[in-house]
Amino acid sequence: MEQKVKLFHFYRHKSDLGYIAFICKDYCTMVVREEEDKETINGVRQTKVIINRSEWNFMESVKKEEVADVFPHLKIKE
């Protein structure tokens, strides 16, 4: 049975750790790094990876507390 990924939930896939930013029928994108960049429209530069639907079964759900240090601007610890 195929795992259903959820927007803005945290996952580990292979060596990547991040949260889902986009989902469609064929793939999803996972944000694996964010950093402040005042030259961008929203002030944050993101690095994303594409995960094909056939790989969704290999994604492991991660508690957001585990990624607090990776995404400090999300204020997860508060």
PDB file of N, CA, C and O in Angstrom:
ATOM      1  N   MET A   1       0.841  -1.193   0.000  1.00  0.00           N
ATOM      2  CA  MET A   1       0.000   0.000   0.000  1.00  0.00           C
ATOM      3  C   MET A   1       0.881   1.249   0.000  1.00  0.00           C
ATOM      4  O   MET A   1       1.842   1.336   0.764  1.00  0.00           O
ATOM      5  N   GLU A   2       0.560   2.187  -0.834  1.00  0.00           N
ATOM      6  CA  GLU A   2       1.356   3.394  -0.972  1.00  0.00           C
ATOM      7  C   GLU A   2       1.098   4.365   0.176  1.00  0.00           C
ATOM      8  O   GLU A   2      -0.050   4.620   0.541  1.00  0.00           O
ATOM      9  N   GLN A   3       2.165   4.897   0.734  1.00  0.00           N
ATOM     10  CA  GLN A   3       2.067   5.878   1.813  1.00  0.00           C
ATOM     11  C   GLN A   3       1.534   7.186   1.259  1.00  0.00           C
ATOM     12  O   GLN A   3       1.911   7.595   0.161  1.00  0.00           O
ATOM     13  N   LYS A   4       0.674   7.837   1.999  1.00  0.00           N
ATOM     14  CA  LYS A   4       0.179   9.144   1.595  1.00  0.00           C
ATOM     15  C   LYS A   4       1.012  10.207   2.297  1.00  0.00           C
ATOM     16  O   LYS A   4       1.009  10.288   3.525  1.00  0.00           O
ATOM     17  N   VAL A   5       1.720  11.015   1.530  1.00  0.00           N
ATOM     18  CA  VAL A   5       2.509  12.096   2.120  1.00  0.00           C
ATOM     19  C   VAL A   5       1.587  13.288   2.369  1.00  0.00           C
ATOM     20  O   VAL A   5       0.580  13.467   1.685  1.00  0.00           O
ATOM     21  N   LYS A   6       1.948  14.091   3.351  1.00  0.00           N
ATOM     22  CA  LYS A   6       1.111  15.222   3.737  1.00  0.00           C
ATOM     23  C   LYS A   6       1.922  16.508   3.670  1.00  0.00           C
ATOM     24  O   LYS A   6       3.089  16.550   4.059  1.00  0.00           O
ATOM     25  N   LEU A   7       1.276  17.552   3.170  1.00  0.00           N
ATOM     26  CA  LEU A   7       1.919  18.855   3.066  1.00  0.00           C
ATOM     27  C   LEU A   7       2.410  19.341   4.421  1.00  0.00           C
ATOM     28  O   LEU A   7       1.721  19.207   5.432  1.00  0.00           O
ATOM     29  N   PHE A   8       3.597  19.900   4.426  1.00  0.00           N
ATOM     30  CA  PHE A   8       4.232  20.514   5.590  1.00  0.00           C
ATOM     31  C   PHE A   8       4.551  19.538   6.718  1.00  0.00           C
ATOM     32  O   PHE A   8       4.897  19.969   7.818  1.00  0.00           O
ATOM     33  N   HIS A   9       4.442  18.232   6.470  1.00  0.00           N
ATOM     34  CA  HIS A   9       4.872  17.229   7.438  1.00  0.00           C
ATOM     35  C   HIS A   9       6.337  16.903   7.164  1.00  0.00           C
ATOM     36  O   HIS A   9       6.809  17.037   6.035  1.00  0.00           O
ATOM     37  N   PHE A  10       7.047  16.477   8.196  1.00  0.00           N
ATOM     38  CA  PHE A  10       8.474  16.200   8.087  1.00  0.00           C
ATOM     39  C   PHE A  10       8.723  14.729   7.788  1.00  0.00           C
ATOM     40  O   PHE A  10       8.066  13.845   8.338  1.00  0.00           O
ATOM     41  N   TYR A  11       9.701  14.483   6.893  1.00  0.00           N
ATOM     42  CA  TYR A  11      10.036  13.128   6.475  1.00  0.00           C
ATOM     43  C   TYR A  11      11.539  12.979   6.296  1.00  0.00           C
ATOM     44  O   TYR A  11      12.270  13.956   6.128  1.00  0.00           O
ATOM     45  N   ARG A  12      11.971  11.738   6.337  1.00  0.00           N
ATOM     46  CA  ARG A  12      13.342  11.375   5.971  1.00  0.00           C
ATOM     47  C   ARG A  12      13.213  10.493   4.721  1.00  0.00           C
ATOM     48  O   ARG A  12      12.423   9.549   4.691  1.00  0.00           O
ATOM     49  N   HIS A  13      13.993  10.816   3.709  1.00  0.00           N
ATOM     50  CA  HIS A  13      14.033  10.012   2.487  1.00  0.00           C
ATOM     51  C   HIS A  13      15.491   9.861   2.084  1.00  0.00           C
ATOM     52  O   HIS A  13      16.159  10.838   1.747  1.00  0.00           O
ATOM     53  N   LYS A  14      15.972   8.633   2.122  1.00  0.00           N
ATOM     54  CA  LYS A  14      17.392   8.342   1.880  1.00  0.00           C
ATOM     55  C   LYS A  14      18.208   9.181   2.851  1.00  0.00           C
ATOM     56  O   LYS A  14      18.034   9.044   4.062  1.00  0.00           O
ATOM     57  N   SER A  15      19.089  10.041   2.367  1.00  0.00           N
ATOM     58  CA  SER A  15      19.908  10.856   3.274  1.00  0.00           C
ATOM     59  C   SER A  15      19.316  12.249   3.501  1.00  0.00           C
ATOM     60  O   SER A  15      19.923  13.075   4.183  1.00  0.00           O
ATOM     61  N   ASP A  16      18.149  12.509   2.942  1.00  0.00           N
ATOM     62  CA  ASP A  16      17.523  13.831   3.055  1.00  0.00           C
ATOM     63  C   ASP A  16      16.516  13.878   4.198  1.00  0.00           C
ATOM     64  O   ASP A  16      15.827  12.899   4.485  1.00  0.00           O
ATOM     65  N   LEU A  17      16.448  15.036   4.841  1.00  0.00           N
ATOM     66  CA  LEU A  17      15.509  15.281   5.925  1.00  0.00           C
ATOM     67  C   LEU A  17      14.869  16.627   5.655  1.00  0.00           C
ATOM     68  O   LEU A  17      15.575  17.611   5.431  1.00  0.00           O
ATOM     69  N   GLY A  18      13.536  16.691   5.673  1.00  0.00           N
ATOM     70  CA  GLY A  18      12.880  17.961   5.397  1.00  0.00           C
ATOM     71  C   GLY A  18      11.378  17.850   5.472  1.00  0.00           C
ATOM     72  O   GLY A  18      10.831  16.887   6.008  1.00  0.00           O
ATOM     73  N   TYR A  19      10.717  18.862   4.920  1.00  0.00           N
ATOM     74  CA  TYR A  19       9.250  18.870   4.937  1.00  0.00           C
ATOM     75  C   TYR A  19       8.698  19.010   3.524  1.00  0.00           C
ATOM     76  O   TYR A  19       9.342  19.559   2.631  1.00  0.00           O
ATOM     77  N   ILE A  20       7.492  18.498   3.352  1.00  0.00           N
ATOM     78  CA  ILE A  20       6.849  18.479   2.037  1.00  0.00           C
ATOM     79  C   ILE A  20       6.277  19.863   1.720  1.00  0.00           C
ATOM     80  O   ILE A  20       5.520  20.425   2.512  1.00  0.00           O
ATOM     81  N   ALA A  21       6.642  20.402   0.562  1.00  0.00           N
ATOM     82  CA  ALA A  21       6.195  21.730   0.151  1.00  0.00           C
ATOM     83  C   ALA A  21       5.187  21.679  -0.989  1.00  0.00           C
ATOM     84  O   ALA A  21       4.442  22.636  -1.200  1.00  0.00           O
ATOM     85  N   PHE A  22       5.157  20.561  -1.731  1.00  0.00           N
ATOM     86  CA  PHE A  22       4.267  20.454  -2.884  1.00  0.00           C
ATOM     87  C   PHE A  22       3.980  18.981  -3.146  1.00  0.00           C
ATOM     88  O   PHE A  22       4.860  18.131  -3.005  1.00  0.00           O
ATOM     89  N   ILE A  23       2.741  18.691  -3.530  1.00  0.00           N
ATOM     90  CA  ILE A  23       2.353  17.314  -3.876  1.00  0.00           C
ATOM     91  C   ILE A  23       1.490  17.347  -5.129  1.00  0.00           C
ATOM     92  O   ILE A  23       0.571  18.158  -5.241  1.00  0.00           O
ATOM     93  N   CYS A  24       1.790  16.462  -6.067  1.00  0.00           N
ATOM     94  CA  CYS A  24       0.908  16.242  -7.214  1.00  0.00           C
ATOM     95  C   CYS A  24       0.796  14.734  -7.424  1.00  0.00           C
ATOM     96  O   CYS A  24       1.327  13.958  -6.629  1.00  0.00           O
ATOM     97  N   LYS A  25       0.120  14.320  -8.469  1.00  0.00           N
ATOM     98  CA  LYS A  25      -0.110  12.882  -8.659  1.00  0.00           C
ATOM     99  C   LYS A  25       1.161  12.100  -8.990  1.00  0.00           C
ATOM    100  O   LYS A  25       1.207  10.888  -8.784  1.00  0.00           O
ATOM    101  N   ASP A  26       2.188  12.775  -9.500  1.00  0.00           N
ATOM    102  CA  ASP A  26       3.401  12.085  -9.935  1.00  0.00           C
ATOM    103  C   ASP A  26       4.593  12.205  -8.979  1.00  0.00           C
ATOM    104  O   ASP A  26       5.452  11.323  -8.956  1.00  0.00           O
ATOM    105  N   TYR A  27       4.653  13.261  -8.210  1.00  0.00           N
ATOM    106  CA  TYR A  27       5.804  13.488  -7.337  1.00  0.00           C
ATOM    107  C   TYR A  27       5.451  14.477  -6.227  1.00  0.00           C
ATOM    108  O   TYR A  27       4.375  15.074  -6.223  1.00  0.00           O
ATOM    109  N   CYS A  28       6.382  14.634  -5.291  1.00  0.00           N
ATOM    110  CA  CYS A  28       6.281  15.692  -4.291  1.00  0.00           C
ATOM    111  C   CYS A  28       7.636  16.370  -4.194  1.00  0.00           C
ATOM    112  O   CYS A  28       8.643  15.809  -4.628  1.00  0.00           O
ATOM    113  N   THR A  29       7.672  17.562  -3.633  1.00  0.00           N
ATOM    114  CA  THR A  29       8.939  18.228  -3.386  1.00  0.00           C
ATOM    115  C   THR A  29       9.125  18.361  -1.884  1.00  0.00           C
ATOM    116  O   THR A  29       8.183  18.644  -1.144  1.00  0.00           O
ATOM    117  N   MET A  30      10.363  18.150  -1.451  1.00  0.00           N
ATOM    118  CA  MET A  30      10.694  18.232  -0.035  1.00  0.00           C
ATOM    119  C   MET A  30      11.772  19.294   0.156  1.00  0.00           C
ATOM    120  O   MET A  30      12.823  19.243  -0.483  1.00  0.00           O
ATOM    121  N   VAL A  31      11.508  20.253   1.038  1.00  0.00           N
ATOM    122  CA  VAL A  31      12.481  21.287   1.379  1.00  0.00           C
ATOM    123  C   VAL A  31      13.500  20.666   2.321  1.00  0.00           C
ATOM    124  O   VAL A  31      13.144  20.191   3.399  1.00  0.00           O
ATOM    125  N   VAL A  32      14.768  20.668   1.918  1.00  0.00           N
ATOM    126  CA  VAL A  32      15.814  20.059   2.734  1.00  0.00           C
ATOM    127  C   VAL A  32      16.748  21.095   3.360  1.00  0.00           C
ATOM    128  O   VAL A  32      17.543  20.773   4.243  1.00  0.00           O
ATOM    129  N   ARG A  33      16.645  22.345   2.891  1.00  0.00           N
ATOM    130  CA  ARG A  33      17.472  23.397   3.479  1.00  0.00           C
ATOM    131  C   ARG A  33      16.815  24.742   3.221  1.00  0.00           C
ATOM    132  O   ARG A  33      16.258  24.981   2.150  1.00  0.00           O
ATOM    133  N   GLU A  34      16.886  25.608   4.208  1.00  0.00           N
ATOM    134  CA  GLU A  34      16.408  26.979   4.069  1.00  0.00           C
ATOM    135  C   GLU A  34      17.430  27.900   4.723  1.00  0.00           C
ATOM    136  O   GLU A  34      18.012  27.580   5.759  1.00  0.00           O
ATOM    137  N   GLU A  35      17.627  29.033   4.097  1.00  0.00           N
ATOM    138  CA  GLU A  35      18.530  30.017   4.681  1.00  0.00           C
ATOM    139  C   GLU A  35      18.025  31.415   4.343  1.00  0.00           C
ATOM    140  O   GLU A  35      17.382  31.626   3.315  1.00  0.00           O
ATOM    141  N   GLU A  36      18.322  32.349   5.210  1.00  0.00           N
ATOM    142  CA  GLU A  36      17.904  33.727   4.998  1.00  0.00           C
ATOM    143  C   GLU A  36      18.620  34.291   3.783  1.00  0.00           C
ATOM    144  O   GLU A  36      19.823  34.102   3.608  1.00  0.00           O
ATOM    145  N   ASP A  37      17.851  34.992   2.940  1.00  0.00           N
ATOM    146  CA  ASP A  37      18.413  35.630   1.760  1.00  0.00           C
ATOM    147  C   ASP A  37      17.554  36.844   1.444  1.00  0.00           C
ATOM    148  O   ASP A  37      16.471  36.715   0.874  1.00  0.00           O
ATOM    149  N   LYS A  38      18.031  37.998   1.808  1.00  0.00           N
ATOM    150  CA  LYS A  38      17.252  39.227   1.652  1.00  0.00           C
ATOM    151  C   LYS A  38      17.037  39.610   0.185  1.00  0.00           C
ATOM    152  O   LYS A  38      16.242  40.501  -0.115  1.00  0.00           O
ATOM    153  N   GLU A  39      17.733  38.948  -0.716  1.00  0.00           N
ATOM    154  CA  GLU A  39      17.581  39.253  -2.136  1.00  0.00           C
ATOM    155  C   GLU A  39      16.413  38.500  -2.773  1.00  0.00           C
ATOM    156  O   GLU A  39      16.067  38.765  -3.924  1.00  0.00           O
ATOM    157  N   THR A  40      15.800  37.561  -2.040  1.00  0.00           N
ATOM    158  CA  THR A  40      14.657  36.835  -2.572  1.00  0.00           C
ATOM    159  C   THR A  40      13.366  37.553  -2.177  1.00  0.00           C
ATOM    160  O   THR A  40      13.370  38.392  -1.277  1.00  0.00           O
ATOM    161  N   ILE A  41      12.283  37.228  -2.840  1.00  0.00           N
ATOM    162  CA  ILE A  41      10.997  37.881  -2.590  1.00  0.00           C
ATOM    163  C   ILE A  41      10.534  37.700  -1.149  1.00  0.00           C
ATOM    164  O   ILE A  41      10.096  38.658  -0.512  1.00  0.00           O
ATOM    165  N   ASN A  42      10.628  36.469  -0.629  1.00  0.00           N
ATOM    166  CA  ASN A  42      10.138  36.206   0.724  1.00  0.00           C
ATOM    167  C   ASN A  42      11.245  36.189   1.775  1.00  0.00           C
ATOM    168  O   ASN A  42      10.976  35.915   2.945  1.00  0.00           O
ATOM    169  N   GLY A  43      12.480  36.477   1.380  1.00  0.00           N
ATOM    170  CA  GLY A  43      13.582  36.557   2.321  1.00  0.00           C
ATOM    171  C   GLY A  43      14.198  35.226   2.715  1.00  0.00           C
ATOM    172  O   GLY A  43      15.064  35.179   3.588  1.00  0.00           O
ATOM    173  N   VAL A  44      13.757  34.137   2.077  1.00  0.00           N
ATOM    174  CA  VAL A  44      14.278  32.804   2.399  1.00  0.00           C
ATOM    175  C   VAL A  44      14.604  32.066   1.102  1.00  0.00           C
ATOM    176  O   VAL A  44      13.781  32.010   0.187  1.00  0.00           O
ATOM    177  N   ARG A  45      15.805  31.503   1.030  1.00  0.00           N
ATOM    178  CA  ARG A  45      16.196  30.666  -0.113  1.00  0.00           C
ATOM    179  C   ARG A  45      16.025  29.208   0.301  1.00  0.00           C
ATOM    180  O   ARG A  45      16.466  28.805   1.377  1.00  0.00           O
ATOM    181  N   GLN A  46      15.385  28.426  -0.553  1.00  0.00           N
ATOM    182  CA  GLN A  46      15.123  27.015  -0.251  1.00  0.00           C
ATOM    183  C   GLN A  46      15.835  26.100  -1.238  1.00  0.00           C
ATOM    184  O   GLN A  46      15.997  26.420  -2.415  1.00  0.00           O
ATOM    185  N   THR A  47      16.254  24.953  -0.718  1.00  0.00           N
ATOM    186  CA  THR A  47      16.755  23.868  -1.555  1.00  0.00           C
ATOM    187  C   THR A  47      15.750  22.739  -1.430  1.00  0.00           C
ATOM    188  O   THR A  47      15.419  22.313  -0.323  1.00  0.00           O
ATOM    189  N   LYS A  48      15.263  22.254  -2.569  1.00  0.00           N
ATOM    190  CA  LYS A  48      14.240  21.211  -2.574  1.00  0.00           C
ATOM    191  C   LYS A  48      14.712  20.012  -3.382  1.00  0.00           C
ATOM    192  O   LYS A  48      15.520  20.141  -4.302  1.00  0.00           O
ATOM    193  N   VAL A  49      14.198  18.855  -3.024  1.00  0.00           N
ATOM    194  CA  VAL A  49      14.430  17.652  -3.817  1.00  0.00           C
ATOM    195  C   VAL A  49      13.081  17.134  -4.302  1.00  0.00           C
ATOM    196  O   VAL A  49      12.059  17.284  -3.631  1.00  0.00           O
ATOM    197  N   ILE A  50      13.101  16.533  -5.462  1.00  0.00           N
ATOM    198  CA  ILE A  50      11.896  15.925  -6.028  1.00  0.00           C
ATOM    199  C   ILE A  50      11.894  14.449  -5.674  1.00  0.00           C
ATOM    200  O   ILE A  50      12.896  13.755  -5.843  1.00  0.00           O
ATOM    201  N   ILE A  51      10.759  13.980  -5.183  1.00  0.00           N
ATOM    202  CA  ILE A  51      10.623  12.560  -4.836  1.00  0.00           C
ATOM    203  C   ILE A  51       9.469  11.994  -5.660  1.00  0.00           C
ATOM    204  O   ILE A  51       8.313  12.380  -5.483  1.00  0.00           O
ATOM    205  N   ASN A  52       9.805  11.070  -6.566  1.00  0.00           N
ATOM    206  CA  ASN A  52       8.783  10.451  -7.406  1.00  0.00           C
ATOM    207  C   ASN A  52       7.823   9.617  -6.562  1.00  0.00           C
ATOM    208  O   ASN A  52       8.197   9.081  -5.519  1.00  0.00           O
ATOM    209  N   ARG A  53       6.602   9.519  -7.023  1.00  0.00           N
ATOM    210  CA  ARG A  53       5.564   8.790  -6.291  1.00  0.00           C
ATOM    211  C   ARG A  53       5.992   7.354  -5.975  1.00  0.00           C
ATOM    212  O   ARG A  53       5.631   6.821  -4.925  1.00  0.00           O
ATOM    213  N   SER A  54       6.741   6.735  -6.855  1.00  0.00           N
ATOM    214  CA  SER A  54       7.194   5.352  -6.629  1.00  0.00           C
ATOM    215  C   SER A  54       8.130   5.240  -5.423  1.00  0.00           C
ATOM    216  O   SER A  54       8.358   4.136  -4.928  1.00  0.00           O
ATOM    217  N   GLU A  55       8.670   6.354  -4.945  1.00  0.00           N
ATOM    218  CA  GLU A  55       9.584   6.366  -3.802  1.00  0.00           C
ATOM    219  C   GLU A  55       8.882   6.689  -2.479  1.00  0.00           C
ATOM    220  O   GLU A  55       9.509   6.610  -1.423  1.00  0.00           O
ATOM    221  N   TRP A  56       7.619   7.043  -2.515  1.00  0.00           N
ATOM    222  CA  TRP A  56       6.922   7.483  -1.304  1.00  0.00           C
ATOM    223  C   TRP A  56       6.899   6.414  -0.218  1.00  0.00           C
ATOM    224  O   TRP A  56       6.892   6.743   0.968  1.00  0.00           O
ATOM    225  N   ASN A  57       6.886   5.155  -0.600  1.00  0.00           N
ATOM    226  CA  ASN A  57       6.879   4.077   0.397  1.00  0.00           C
ATOM    227  C   ASN A  57       8.170   4.020   1.206  1.00  0.00           C
ATOM    228  O   ASN A  57       8.205   3.412   2.276  1.00  0.00           O
ATOM    229  N   PHE A  58       9.224   4.646   0.704  1.00  0.00           N
ATOM    230  CA  PHE A  58      10.510   4.618   1.379  1.00  0.00           C
ATOM    231  C   PHE A  58      10.732   5.841   2.266  1.00  0.00           C
ATOM    232  O   PHE A  58      11.807   6.010   2.841  1.00  0.00           O
ATOM    233  N   MET A  59       9.715   6.689   2.374  1.00  0.00           N
ATOM    234  CA  MET A  59       9.811   7.884   3.211  1.00  0.00           C
ATOM    235  C   MET A  59       9.387   7.544   4.638  1.00  0.00           C
ATOM    236  O   MET A  59       8.400   6.843   4.864  1.00  0.00           O
ATOM    237  N   GLU A  60      10.152   8.052   5.582  1.00  0.00           N
ATOM    238  CA  GLU A  60       9.874   7.800   6.994  1.00  0.00           C
ATOM    239  C   GLU A  60       9.408   9.103   7.646  1.00  0.00           C
ATOM    240  O   GLU A  60      10.097  10.119   7.563  1.00  0.00           O
ATOM    241  N   SER A  61       8.249   9.077   8.287  1.00  0.00           N
ATOM    242  CA  SER A  61       7.735  10.242   8.982  1.00  0.00           C
ATOM    243  C   SER A  61       8.650  10.584  10.159  1.00  0.00           C
ATOM    244  O   SER A  61       9.132   9.692  10.857  1.00  0.00           O
ATOM    245  N   VAL A  62       8.886  11.877  10.375  1.00  0.00           N
ATOM    246  CA  VAL A  62       9.785  12.342  11.427  1.00  0.00           C
ATOM    247  C   VAL A  62       9.039  13.374  12.272  1.00  0.00           C
ATOM    248  O   VAL A  62       8.323  14.222  11.740  1.00  0.00           O
ATOM    249  N   LYS A  63       9.212  13.296  13.589  1.00  0.00           N
ATOM    250  CA  LYS A  63       8.596  14.289  14.472  1.00  0.00           C
ATOM    251  C   LYS A  63       9.298  15.621  14.278  1.00  0.00           C
ATOM    252  O   LYS A  63      10.517  15.676  14.114  1.00  0.00           O
ATOM    253  N   LYS A  64       8.518  16.696  14.297  1.00  0.00           N
ATOM    254  CA  LYS A  64       9.101  18.005  14.027  1.00  0.00           C
ATOM    255  C   LYS A  64      10.154  18.413  15.049  1.00  0.00           C
ATOM    256  O   LYS A  64      11.031  19.216  14.733  1.00  0.00           O
ATOM    257  N   GLU A  65      10.090  17.888  16.248  1.00  0.00           N
ATOM    258  CA  GLU A  65      11.102  18.206  17.251  1.00  0.00           C
ATOM    259  C   GLU A  65      12.488  17.724  16.815  1.00  0.00           C
ATOM    260  O   GLU A  65      13.501  18.303  17.208  1.00  0.00           O
ATOM    261  N   GLU A  66      12.529  16.668  16.006  1.00  0.00           N
ATOM    262  CA  GLU A  66      13.796  16.111  15.536  1.00  0.00           C
ATOM    263  C   GLU A  66      14.488  17.005  14.508  1.00  0.00           C
ATOM    264  O   GLU A  66      15.687  16.857  14.272  1.00  0.00           O
ATOM    265  N   VAL A  67      13.755  17.919  13.899  1.00  0.00           N
ATOM    266  CA  VAL A  67      14.329  18.775  12.861  1.00  0.00           C
ATOM    267  C   VAL A  67      14.437  20.230  13.305  1.00  0.00           C
ATOM    268  O   VAL A  67      14.732  21.103  12.489  1.00  0.00           O
ATOM    269  N   ALA A  68      14.206  20.499  14.568  1.00  0.00           N
ATOM    270  CA  ALA A  68      14.228  21.869  15.082  1.00  0.00           C
ATOM    271  C   ALA A  68      15.555  22.562  14.791  1.00  0.00           C
ATOM    272  O   ALA A  68      15.566  23.756  14.494  1.00  0.00           O
ATOM    273  N   ASP A  69      16.665  21.845  14.868  1.00  0.00           N
ATOM    274  CA  ASP A  69      17.968  22.446  14.611  1.00  0.00           C
ATOM    275  C   ASP A  69      18.242  22.650  13.124  1.00  0.00           C
ATOM    276  O   ASP A  69      19.033  23.515  12.748  1.00  0.00           O
ATOM    277  N   VAL A  70      17.593  21.860  12.285  1.00  0.00           N
ATOM    278  CA  VAL A  70      17.787  21.966  10.837  1.00  0.00           C
ATOM    279  C   VAL A  70      17.000  23.150  10.273  1.00  0.00           C
ATOM    280  O   VAL A  70      17.442  23.800   9.326  1.00  0.00           O
ATOM    281  N   PHE A  71      15.834  23.424  10.856  1.00  0.00           N
ATOM    282  CA  PHE A  71      14.968  24.520  10.405  1.00  0.00           C
ATOM    283  C   PHE A  71      14.662  25.461  11.576  1.00  0.00           C
ATOM    284  O   PHE A  71      13.515  25.538  12.017  1.00  0.00           O
ATOM    285  N   PRO A  72      15.672  26.177  12.085  1.00  0.00           N
ATOM    286  CA  PRO A  72      15.480  26.992  13.291  1.00  0.00           C
ATOM    287  C   PRO A  72      14.486  28.137  13.123  1.00  0.00           C
ATOM    288  O   PRO A  72      13.836  28.526  14.093  1.00  0.00           O
ATOM    289  N   HIS A  73      14.353  28.684  11.917  1.00  0.00           N
ATOM    290  CA  HIS A  73      13.436  29.807  11.710  1.00  0.00           C
ATOM    291  C   HIS A  73      11.964  29.402  11.835  1.00  0.00           C
ATOM    292  O   HIS A  73      11.100  30.271  11.952  1.00  0.00           O
ATOM    293  N   LEU A  74      11.666  28.101  11.812  1.00  0.00           N
ATOM    294  CA  LEU A  74      10.280  27.643  11.956  1.00  0.00           C
ATOM    295  C   LEU A  74       9.806  27.726  13.399  1.00  0.00           C
ATOM    296  O   LEU A  74       8.621  27.535  13.673  1.00  0.00           O
ATOM    297  N   LYS A  75      10.709  28.007  14.314  1.00  0.00           N
ATOM    298  CA  LYS A  75      10.393  28.178  15.730  1.00  0.00           C
ATOM    299  C   LYS A  75       9.669  26.963  16.293  1.00  0.00           C
ATOM    300  O   LYS A  75       8.666  27.092  16.995  1.00  0.00           O
ATOM    301  N   ILE A  76      10.187  25.793  15.979  1.00  0.00           N
ATOM    302  CA  ILE A  76       9.596  24.529  16.404  1.00  0.00           C
ATOM    303  C   ILE A  76       9.714  24.336  17.905  1.00  0.00           C
ATOM    304  O   ILE A  76       8.831  23.741  18.522  1.00  0.00           O
ATOM    305  N   LYS A  77      10.788  24.830  18.500  1.00  0.00           N
ATOM    306  CA  LYS A  77      11.024  24.607  19.917  1.00  0.00           C
ATOM    307  C   LYS A  77      10.085  25.397  20.816  1.00  0.00           C
ATOM    308  O   LYS A  77       9.966  25.085  22.001  1.00  0.00           O
ATOM    309  N   GLU A  78       9.418  26.408  20.284  1.00  0.00           N
ATOM    310  CA  GLU A  78       8.545  27.266  21.094  1.00  0.00           C
ATOM    311  C   GLU A  78       7.236  26.591  21.415  1.00  0.00           C
ATOM    312  O   GLU A  78       6.388  27.177  22.089  1.00  0.00           O
TER     313      GLU A  78
END
